[in-house]
Amino acid sequence: MDDSYHYYLFGMRCLASKEFKMAIHYFEQSLELDQHFKTYERLYECYKSLGNHSLARENIRLAYEHNNRNDKVAFAYATELHNYGLIDEASKVLEAILMRNSTFKKARELLNKIKTT
């Protein structure tokens, strides 16, 4: 098992225990060795749970940049864009999700919400 994945697994254990600061520590160590979209997504979850919205937003952006075809990551990114007032960007991400996965109910609901406001 490579060291990056080893740290990622430690981070996952801490995340499951709601030890967010320790999870962040391990996820950052994992990223130093290998950047992976899932690690950024997990950092997003940690920072969001700690109420640090700017670092949460930054990490979901990085997760999206590393894999913009993962619907869960793309939806979280679109939601953050929407919450931050970047409506056009959020709409584009949501439309891309729905082009490849027309049954993604939450993406369709958020896009409809954006279009009706």
C-alpha positions as a printed Julia matrix, in Angstrom:
117×3 Matrix{Float64}:
   0.0    0.0     0.0
   1.47   3.36   -0.91
   2.0    5.96    1.78
  -0.51   8.41    0.33
  -3.33   5.89    0.61
  -2.11   4.91    4.07
  -2.54   8.51    5.29
  -5.88   8.74    3.49
  -7.16   5.72    5.43
  -6.0    7.25    8.73
  -7.86  10.4     7.75
 -10.99   8.4     6.97
 -10.9    6.79   10.42
 -10.63  10.21   12.03
 -13.4   11.61    9.84
 -15.68   8.72   10.84
 -14.96   9.55   14.49
 -15.64  13.25   13.85
 -12.04  14.07   14.74
 -11.94  16.64   11.96
  -8.68  18.39   12.82
  -6.78  15.12   12.99
  -8.46  13.98    9.76
  -7.3   17.2     8.08
  -3.76  16.49    9.25
  -3.76  13.03    7.65
  -5.49  14.13    4.47
  -2.94  16.9     4.0
  -0.12  14.39    4.49
  -1.73  12.2     1.86
  -1.93  15.11   -0.58
   1.74  15.93   -0.1
   2.51  12.51   -1.59
  -0.23  12.25   -4.2
  -3.06  14.57   -5.17
  -6.41  12.85   -5.55
  -9.88  14.31   -5.9
 -11.31  12.13   -3.11
  -8.81  13.53   -0.63
  -9.82  17.07   -1.52
 -13.46  16.05   -1.21
 -12.8   14.7     2.28
 -11.01  17.92    3.26
 -14.09  19.78    2.04
 -16.24  17.69    4.37
 -13.9   18.32    7.31
 -13.68  22.07    6.82
 -17.41  22.34    6.23
 -18.05  20.46    9.48
 -15.71  22.84   11.29
 -17.51  25.86    9.81
 -14.53  27.02    7.76
 -16.44  27.77    4.59
 -13.62  29.41    2.64
 -11.32  26.38    3.01
 -14.25  24.05    2.37
 -15.02  25.9    -0.88
 -11.37  25.85   -1.94
 -11.1   22.1    -1.4
 -14.28  21.23   -3.27
 -13.02  23.42   -6.13
  -9.78  21.44   -6.17
 -11.69  18.15   -6.04
 -13.77  19.31   -9.01
 -10.67  20.4   -10.93
  -9.12  16.96  -10.42
 -12.29  15.1   -11.46
 -15.15  17.15  -12.87
 -17.01  14.03  -13.97
 -17.72  12.76  -10.48
 -21.36  13.72   -9.93
 -21.16  13.92   -6.15
 -18.16  16.26   -6.27
 -19.65  18.29   -9.11
 -22.93  18.71   -7.23
 -21.16  19.81   -4.04
 -19.12  22.28   -6.08
 -22.24  23.63   -7.82
 -23.95  24.0    -4.46
 -21.01  25.99   -3.11
 -20.96  28.17   -6.23
 -24.68  28.79   -5.81
 -24.33  29.6    -2.13
 -21.51  32.02   -2.94
 -23.67  33.77   -5.55
 -21.9   32.46   -8.65
 -25.13  31.46  -10.34
 -23.93  31.18  -13.96
 -21.02  28.95  -12.98
 -23.29  26.81  -10.79
 -25.76  26.43  -13.65
 -23.05  25.27  -16.05
 -21.83  22.62  -13.61
 -25.38  21.41  -12.95
 -26.16  21.25  -16.66
 -23.02  19.17  -17.24
 -24.09  16.77  -14.5
 -27.56  16.4   -16.01
 -26.14  15.85  -19.51
 -24.41  12.68  -18.33
 -26.85  11.72  -15.58
 -30.37  12.97  -16.26
 -31.76  11.18  -13.19
 -29.69  13.17  -10.65
 -32.69  14.57   -8.79
 -30.84  17.0    -6.5
 -28.96  18.54   -9.44
 -32.22  19.01  -11.36
 -33.91  20.56   -8.3
 -31.08  23.05   -7.72
 -30.97  23.97  -11.4
 -34.75  24.52  -11.4
 -34.41  26.65   -8.27
 -31.74  28.76   -9.96
 -33.82  29.21  -13.11
 -36.94  30.29  -11.21
 -35.22  32.92   -9.07
